[in-house]
Amino acid sequence: HVAILRDHLTVQRDWLDEEQFTELFAIGQGLPGPTSTQLVISTATSRAGPLGGLMAFFLWNLPGLIVLTCCGVLIDEFVNPDEPPWYLAGLPPAANRLGFKAFF
């Protein structure tokens, strides 16, 4: 994502120069969460103020929200929790492992 954002923000649209992009990228690296998300939100905030940053946050995260919500609803609708399919048997341990990995 970062290379695509660099191309769009510095070369094609000329919204940021290389130094500004590098500074925002470094700040995004230091903050928790995906760097590309931090970069999009910080660029929108610097260009359009806090309202632009909020708008970028919602528009950047909206597709993932819709897909994950639909998947959750479909799994809840079609999968019996008492007899999960074999291919879902490893999901709870994997989710726990990801949680521990993120925490530590």
C-alpha positions as CSV (number, residue, x, y, z in Angstrom):
1,H,0.0,0.0,0.0
2,V,2.7,2.4,0.9
3,A,4.4,2.4,-2.5
4,I,1.1,2.9,-4.2
5,L,0.2,5.8,-1.8
6,R,3.7,7.3,-2.4
7,D,3.1,7.2,-6.2
8,H,-0.4,8.7,-5.9
9,L,0.4,11.4,-3.3
10,T,3.8,12.6,-4.4
11,V,4.1,11.9,-8.1
12,Q,0.6,11.8,-9.7
13,R,-1.4,14.3,-7.5
14,D,1.5,16.3,-6.1
15,W,-0.3,16.7,-2.7
16,L,3.0,16.0,-0.7
17,D,6.6,16.4,-1.5
18,E,9.1,13.6,-0.7
19,E,10.0,15.1,2.7
20,Q,6.4,15.5,3.9
21,F,5.7,11.9,2.7
22,T,8.7,10.6,4.6
23,E,7.7,12.4,7.8
24,L,4.2,11.1,7.7
25,F,5.4,7.6,6.9
26,A,7.8,7.8,9.9
27,I,5.0,9.0,12.2
28,G,2.7,6.2,10.8
29,Q,5.4,3.6,11.6
30,G,5.5,4.8,15.2
31,L,1.8,4.6,15.8
32,P,-0.2,1.4,16.4
33,G,-2.1,0.0,13.5
34,P,-1.4,-0.4,9.8
35,T,1.0,2.2,8.4
36,S,-1.0,2.7,5.2
37,T,-4.1,3.6,7.2
38,Q,-2.1,6.1,9.3
39,L,-0.6,7.6,6.2
40,V,-4.0,8.0,4.5
41,I,-5.6,9.6,7.6
42,S,-2.7,11.9,8.3
43,T,-2.5,13.0,4.7
44,A,-6.2,13.8,4.6
45,T,-5.9,15.6,7.9
46,S,-3.0,17.8,6.7
47,R,-4.8,18.6,3.4
48,A,-8.4,19.0,4.6
49,G,-8.3,19.4,8.4
50,P,-9.9,17.2,11.0
51,L,-13.1,16.7,9.1
52,G,-11.1,15.4,6.1
53,G,-9.2,13.1,8.4
54,L,-12.4,11.6,9.8
55,M,-13.9,11.3,6.3
56,A,-10.7,9.4,5.1
57,F,-10.9,7.2,8.2
58,F,-14.4,6.1,7.5
59,L,-14.0,5.7,3.7
60,W,-10.7,3.8,4.1
61,N,-12.2,1.4,6.7
62,L,-15.8,1.1,5.3
63,P,-15.1,-1.8,2.8
64,G,-13.4,-3.9,5.5
65,L,-16.3,-3.2,7.9
66,I,-18.9,-4.3,5.3
67,V,-17.0,-7.5,4.3
68,L,-16.3,-8.6,7.8
69,T,-19.8,-7.8,9.0
70,C,-21.3,-9.8,6.1
71,C,-19.0,-12.7,6.9
72,G,-19.9,-12.7,10.5
73,V,-23.6,-12.6,9.8
74,L,-23.3,-15.5,7.2
75,I,-21.2,-17.6,9.6
76,D,-23.7,-17.0,12.3
77,E,-26.6,-17.9,10.0
78,F,-25.1,-21.0,8.4
79,V,-22.7,-22.6,10.9
80,N,-24.0,-24.5,13.9
81,P,-21.7,-23.6,16.8
82,D,-22.3,-27.1,18.4
83,E,-20.9,-28.9,15.3
84,P,-18.5,-26.6,13.4
85,P,-17.1,-27.8,10.1
86,W,-13.7,-29.3,10.2
87,Y,-12.1,-26.4,8.4
88,L,-13.1,-24.0,11.2
89,A,-11.8,-26.1,14.0
90,G,-8.5,-24.2,14.2
91,L,-9.9,-20.7,14.2
92,P,-10.3,-20.2,18.0
93,P,-6.6,-21.2,18.8
94,A,-5.4,-19.1,15.9
95,A,-7.4,-16.1,17.1
96,N,-6.0,-16.5,20.6
97,R,-2.5,-16.7,19.2
98,L,-3.0,-13.5,17.2
99,G,-4.3,-11.8,20.3
100,F,-1.3,-12.8,22.3
101,K,1.0,-11.8,19.5
102,A,-0.5,-8.4,19.3
103,F,-0.4,-7.9,23.0
104,F,3.2,-9.0,23.5
